[in-house]
């Protein structure tokens, strides 16, 4: 069974990577990058770092929100997405942007897709 778990883990990382490539090709087209920093298979948490042009982009908060809301819906093993641009005061080592939008509630609303990036 441990072999099966390892294969599932590799498959999960591949599915997250494919999700980013398939759903957000604009990140790369606009000079940005999205890299998987960590996947915690036990908690279902994935950490994504947006870099390159994303670090200074005004719509990166919308891109982050779209990634967060869509990934948990498309990949059942993922329960939470932490996505950052490295724009925090810690030199890009976590604590990046945490976008909020007018009318956004602090509770988790499963049906809320959040704002959509204009691309």
Rosetta constraint file for C-alpha pairs under 8 A:
AtomPair CA 1 CA 5 HARMONIC 6.29 0.50
AtomPair CA 2 CA 6 HARMONIC 6.20 0.50
AtomPair CA 3 CA 7 HARMONIC 6.18 0.50
AtomPair CA 4 CA 8 HARMONIC 6.06 0.50
AtomPair CA 5 CA 9 HARMONIC 6.12 0.50
AtomPair CA 6 CA 10 HARMONIC 6.27 0.50
AtomPair CA 7 CA 11 HARMONIC 6.04 0.50
AtomPair CA 8 CA 12 HARMONIC 6.05 0.50
AtomPair CA 9 CA 13 HARMONIC 6.42 0.50
AtomPair CA 9 CA 41 HARMONIC 7.25 0.50
AtomPair CA 10 CA 14 HARMONIC 6.24 0.50
AtomPair CA 11 CA 15 HARMONIC 6.03 0.50
AtomPair CA 12 CA 16 HARMONIC 6.18 0.50
AtomPair CA 12 CA 77 HARMONIC 7.92 0.50
AtomPair CA 13 CA 17 HARMONIC 6.15 0.50
AtomPair CA 13 CA 39 HARMONIC 7.39 0.50
AtomPair CA 14 CA 18 HARMONIC 6.02 0.50
AtomPair CA 15 CA 19 HARMONIC 5.94 0.50
AtomPair CA 15 CA 75 HARMONIC 7.68 0.50
AtomPair CA 16 CA 20 HARMONIC 6.37 0.50
AtomPair CA 16 CA 71 HARMONIC 7.86 0.50
AtomPair CA 16 CA 75 HARMONIC 7.65 0.50
AtomPair CA 17 CA 21 HARMONIC 6.29 0.50
AtomPair CA 17 CA 36 HARMONIC 7.38 0.50
AtomPair CA 18 CA 22 HARMONIC 5.82 0.50
AtomPair CA 19 CA 23 HARMONIC 5.77 0.50
AtomPair CA 19 CA 24 HARMONIC 7.84 0.50
AtomPair CA 19 CA 71 HARMONIC 7.36 0.50
AtomPair CA 20 CA 24 HARMONIC 5.38 0.50
AtomPair CA 20 CA 25 HARMONIC 7.38 0.50
AtomPair CA 20 CA 34 HARMONIC 7.40 0.50
AtomPair CA 20 CA 67 HARMONIC 7.90 0.50
AtomPair CA 21 CA 25 HARMONIC 5.44 0.50
AtomPair CA 24 CA 28 HARMONIC 7.96 0.50
AtomPair CA 25 CA 29 HARMONIC 6.28 0.50
AtomPair CA 26 CA 30 HARMONIC 5.84 0.50
AtomPair CA 26 CA 119 HARMONIC 7.33 0.50
AtomPair CA 27 CA 31 HARMONIC 6.59 0.50
AtomPair CA 27 CA 32 HARMONIC 4.93 0.50
AtomPair CA 27 CA 33 HARMONIC 5.97 0.50
AtomPair CA 27 CA 34 HARMONIC 7.29 0.50
AtomPair CA 27 CA 54 HARMONIC 7.37 0.50
AtomPair CA 28 CA 32 HARMONIC 4.88 0.50
AtomPair CA 28 CA 33 HARMONIC 5.53 0.50
AtomPair CA 28 CA 34 HARMONIC 7.96 0.50
AtomPair CA 30 CA 53 HARMONIC 6.99 0.50
AtomPair CA 31 CA 52 HARMONIC 6.19 0.50
AtomPair CA 31 CA 53 HARMONIC 5.22 0.50
AtomPair CA 31 CA 54 HARMONIC 7.61 0.50
AtomPair CA 32 CA 50 HARMONIC 6.99 0.50
AtomPair CA 32 CA 51 HARMONIC 5.63 0.50
AtomPair CA 32 CA 52 HARMONIC 4.38 0.50
AtomPair CA 32 CA 53 HARMONIC 4.48 0.50
AtomPair CA 32 CA 54 HARMONIC 5.06 0.50
AtomPair CA 32 CA 55 HARMONIC 8.00 0.50
AtomPair CA 33 CA 50 HARMONIC 5.52 0.50
AtomPair CA 33 CA 51 HARMONIC 5.02 0.50
AtomPair CA 33 CA 52 HARMONIC 5.75 0.50
AtomPair CA 33 CA 53 HARMONIC 7.65 0.50
AtomPair CA 33 CA 54 HARMONIC 7.16 0.50
AtomPair CA 34 CA 48 HARMONIC 6.57 0.50
AtomPair CA 34 CA 49 HARMONIC 5.69 0.50
AtomPair CA 34 CA 50 HARMONIC 4.50 0.50
AtomPair CA 34 CA 51 HARMONIC 6.35 0.50
AtomPair CA 35 CA 48 HARMONIC 5.61 0.50
AtomPair CA 35 CA 49 HARMONIC 5.31 0.50
AtomPair CA 35 CA 50 HARMONIC 6.52 0.50
AtomPair CA 36 CA 46 HARMONIC 7.43 0.50
AtomPair CA 36 CA 47 HARMONIC 6.09 0.50
AtomPair CA 36 CA 48 HARMONIC 4.64 0.50
AtomPair CA 36 CA 49 HARMONIC 6.47 0.50
AtomPair CA 37 CA 46 HARMONIC 7.63 0.50
AtomPair CA 37 CA 47 HARMONIC 5.30 0.50
AtomPair CA 37 CA 48 HARMONIC 5.45 0.50
AtomPair CA 37 CA 49 HARMONIC 6.40 0.50
AtomPair CA 38 CA 46 HARMONIC 5.68 0.50
AtomPair CA 38 CA 47 HARMONIC 5.10 0.50
AtomPair CA 38 CA 48 HARMONIC 7.30 0.50
AtomPair CA 39 CA 44 HARMONIC 7.30 0.50
AtomPair CA 39 CA 45 HARMONIC 5.91 0.50
AtomPair CA 39 CA 46 HARMONIC 4.41 0.50
AtomPair CA 39 CA 47 HARMONIC 6.44 0.50
AtomPair CA 40 CA 44 HARMONIC 5.62 0.50
AtomPair CA 40 CA 45 HARMONIC 5.14 0.50
AtomPair CA 40 CA 46 HARMONIC 6.23 0.50
AtomPair CA 41 CA 45 HARMONIC 6.88 0.50
AtomPair CA 41 CA 77 HARMONIC 7.69 0.50
AtomPair CA 43 CA 79 HARMONIC 7.24 0.50
AtomPair CA 44 CA 77 HARMONIC 5.67 0.50
AtomPair CA 44 CA 78 HARMONIC 4.46 0.50
AtomPair CA 44 CA 79 HARMONIC 4.86 0.50
AtomPair CA 44 CA 80 HARMONIC 6.38 0.50
AtomPair CA 45 CA 78 HARMONIC 5.94 0.50
AtomPair CA 45 CA 79 HARMONIC 5.87 0.50
AtomPair CA 45 CA 80 HARMONIC 4.76 0.50
AtomPair CA 45 CA 81 HARMONIC 5.81 0.50
AtomPair CA 45 CA 82 HARMONIC 7.45 0.50
AtomPair CA 46 CA 78 HARMONIC 7.00 0.50
AtomPair CA 46 CA 80 HARMONIC 6.48 0.50
AtomPair CA 46 CA 81 HARMONIC 5.03 0.50
AtomPair CA 46 CA 82 HARMONIC 6.16 0.50
AtomPair CA 47 CA 81 HARMONIC 5.93 0.50
AtomPair CA 47 CA 82 HARMONIC 4.61 0.50
AtomPair CA 47 CA 83 HARMONIC 5.75 0.50
AtomPair CA 47 CA 84 HARMONIC 7.98 0.50
AtomPair CA 48 CA 81 HARMONIC 7.41 0.50
AtomPair CA 48 CA 82 HARMONIC 6.13 0.50
AtomPair CA 48 CA 83 HARMONIC 4.61 0.50
AtomPair CA 48 CA 84 HARMONIC 6.45 0.50
AtomPair CA 49 CA 83 HARMONIC 5.72 0.50
AtomPair CA 49 CA 84 HARMONIC 5.03 0.50
AtomPair CA 49 CA 85 HARMONIC 5.79 0.50
AtomPair CA 49 CA 86 HARMONIC 7.23 0.50
AtomPair CA 50 CA 54 HARMONIC 5.92 0.50
AtomPair CA 50 CA 55 HARMONIC 6.90 0.50
AtomPair CA 50 CA 83 HARMONIC 7.16 0.50
AtomPair CA 50 CA 84 HARMONIC 5.97 0.50
AtomPair CA 50 CA 85 HARMONIC 4.70 0.50
AtomPair CA 50 CA 86 HARMONIC 7.42 0.50
AtomPair CA 51 CA 55 HARMONIC 5.45 0.50
AtomPair CA 51 CA 85 HARMONIC 5.89 0.50
AtomPair CA 51 CA 86 HARMONIC 7.29 0.50
AtomPair CA 53 CA 57 HARMONIC 6.25 0.50
AtomPair CA 54 CA 60 HARMONIC 5.85 0.50
AtomPair CA 54 CA 85 HARMONIC 6.53 0.50
AtomPair CA 55 CA 60 HARMONIC 7.57 0.50
AtomPair CA 55 CA 85 HARMONIC 5.11 0.50
AtomPair CA 55 CA 86 HARMONIC 6.51 0.50
AtomPair CA 55 CA 87 HARMONIC 6.13 0.50
AtomPair CA 56 CA 60 HARMONIC 7.93 0.50
AtomPair CA 56 CA 87 HARMONIC 7.75 0.50
AtomPair CA 59 CA 63 HARMONIC 6.45 0.50
AtomPair CA 59 CA 117 HARMONIC 6.83 0.50
AtomPair CA 60 CA 64 HARMONIC 6.02 0.50
AtomPair CA 60 CA 85 HARMONIC 7.72 0.50
AtomPair CA 61 CA 65 HARMONIC 6.19 0.50
AtomPair CA 61 CA 97 HARMONIC 7.14 0.50
AtomPair CA 61 CA 98 HARMONIC 7.38 0.50
AtomPair CA 61 CA 99 HARMONIC 5.14 0.50
AtomPair CA 61 CA 100 HARMONIC 7.99 0.50
AtomPair CA 62 CA 66 HARMONIC 6.14 0.50
AtomPair CA 62 CA 99 HARMONIC 7.50 0.50
AtomPair CA 62 CA 115 HARMONIC 6.16 0.50
AtomPair CA 62 CA 116 HARMONIC 6.27 0.50
AtomPair CA 62 CA 117 HARMONIC 5.31 0.50
AtomPair CA 63 CA 67 HARMONIC 6.18 0.50
AtomPair CA 63 CA 116 HARMONIC 7.36 0.50
AtomPair CA 63 CA 117 HARMONIC 5.66 0.50
AtomPair CA 64 CA 68 HARMONIC 6.16 0.50
AtomPair CA 64 CA 83 HARMONIC 5.97 0.50
AtomPair CA 64 CA 84 HARMONIC 7.41 0.50
AtomPair CA 64 CA 99 HARMONIC 7.66 0.50
AtomPair CA 65 CA 69 HARMONIC 6.17 0.50
AtomPair CA 65 CA 99 HARMONIC 7.13 0.50
AtomPair CA 65 CA 114 HARMONIC 6.34 0.50
AtomPair CA 65 CA 115 HARMONIC 7.10 0.50
AtomPair CA 66 CA 70 HARMONIC 5.90 0.50
AtomPair CA 66 CA 113 HARMONIC 6.96 0.50
AtomPair CA 66 CA 114 HARMONIC 6.49 0.50
AtomPair CA 66 CA 115 HARMONIC 6.92 0.50
AtomPair CA 66 CA 116 HARMONIC 6.19 0.50
AtomPair CA 66 CA 117 HARMONIC 7.24 0.50
AtomPair CA 67 CA 71 HARMONIC 5.71 0.50
AtomPair CA 67 CA 81 HARMONIC 7.77 0.50
AtomPair CA 67 CA 83 HARMONIC 7.86 0.50
AtomPair CA 68 CA 72 HARMONIC 6.72 0.50
AtomPair CA 68 CA 80 HARMONIC 7.32 0.50
AtomPair CA 68 CA 81 HARMONIC 5.24 0.50
AtomPair CA 68 CA 82 HARMONIC 7.27 0.50
AtomPair CA 68 CA 83 HARMONIC 7.32 0.50
AtomPair CA 69 CA 73 HARMONIC 6.86 0.50
AtomPair CA 69 CA 112 HARMONIC 7.53 0.50
AtomPair CA 69 CA 113 HARMONIC 5.65 0.50
AtomPair CA 69 CA 114 HARMONIC 6.93 0.50
AtomPair CA 70 CA 74 HARMONIC 6.18 0.50
AtomPair CA 70 CA 113 HARMONIC 7.04 0.50
AtomPair CA 71 CA 75 HARMONIC 5.83 0.50
AtomPair CA 71 CA 78 HARMONIC 7.19 0.50
AtomPair CA 71 CA 81 HARMONIC 7.53 0.50
AtomPair CA 72 CA 76 HARMONIC 6.34 0.50
AtomPair CA 72 CA 77 HARMONIC 7.75 0.50
AtomPair CA 72 CA 78 HARMONIC 5.21 0.50
AtomPair CA 72 CA 79 HARMONIC 5.68 0.50
AtomPair CA 72 CA 80 HARMONIC 6.59 0.50
AtomPair CA 72 CA 81 HARMONIC 7.38 0.50
AtomPair CA 83 CA 96 HARMONIC 7.94 0.50
AtomPair CA 84 CA 94 HARMONIC 6.93 0.50
AtomPair CA 84 CA 95 HARMONIC 7.17 0.50
AtomPair CA 84 CA 96 HARMONIC 4.71 0.50
AtomPair CA 84 CA 97 HARMONIC 5.78 0.50
AtomPair CA 84 CA 98 HARMONIC 7.45 0.50
AtomPair CA 85 CA 92 HARMONIC 7.29 0.50
AtomPair CA 85 CA 96 HARMONIC 5.51 0.50
AtomPair CA 85 CA 97 HARMONIC 6.32 0.50
AtomPair CA 86 CA 90 HARMONIC 7.94 0.50
AtomPair CA 86 CA 91 HARMONIC 6.72 0.50
AtomPair CA 86 CA 92 HARMONIC 3.62 0.50
AtomPair CA 86 CA 93 HARMONIC 6.54 0.50
AtomPair CA 86 CA 94 HARMONIC 6.40 0.50
AtomPair CA 86 CA 95 HARMONIC 7.29 0.50
AtomPair CA 86 CA 96 HARMONIC 4.79 0.50
AtomPair CA 86 CA 97 HARMONIC 7.35 0.50
AtomPair CA 87 CA 91 HARMONIC 7.39 0.50
AtomPair CA 87 CA 92 HARMONIC 6.07 0.50
AtomPair CA 87 CA 96 HARMONIC 5.14 0.50
AtomPair CA 87 CA 97 HARMONIC 6.28 0.50
AtomPair CA 88 CA 92 HARMONIC 6.14 0.50
AtomPair CA 88 CA 94 HARMONIC 7.19 0.50
AtomPair CA 88 CA 95 HARMONIC 5.54 0.50
AtomPair CA 88 CA 96 HARMONIC 4.31 0.50
AtomPair CA 88 CA 97 HARMONIC 6.38 0.50
AtomPair CA 89 CA 95 HARMONIC 7.81 0.50
AtomPair CA 89 CA 96 HARMONIC 7.91 0.50
AtomPair CA 90 CA 94 HARMONIC 6.96 0.50
AtomPair CA 90 CA 95 HARMONIC 7.11 0.50
AtomPair CA 92 CA 96 HARMONIC 6.79 0.50
AtomPair CA 100 CA 104 HARMONIC 6.66 0.50
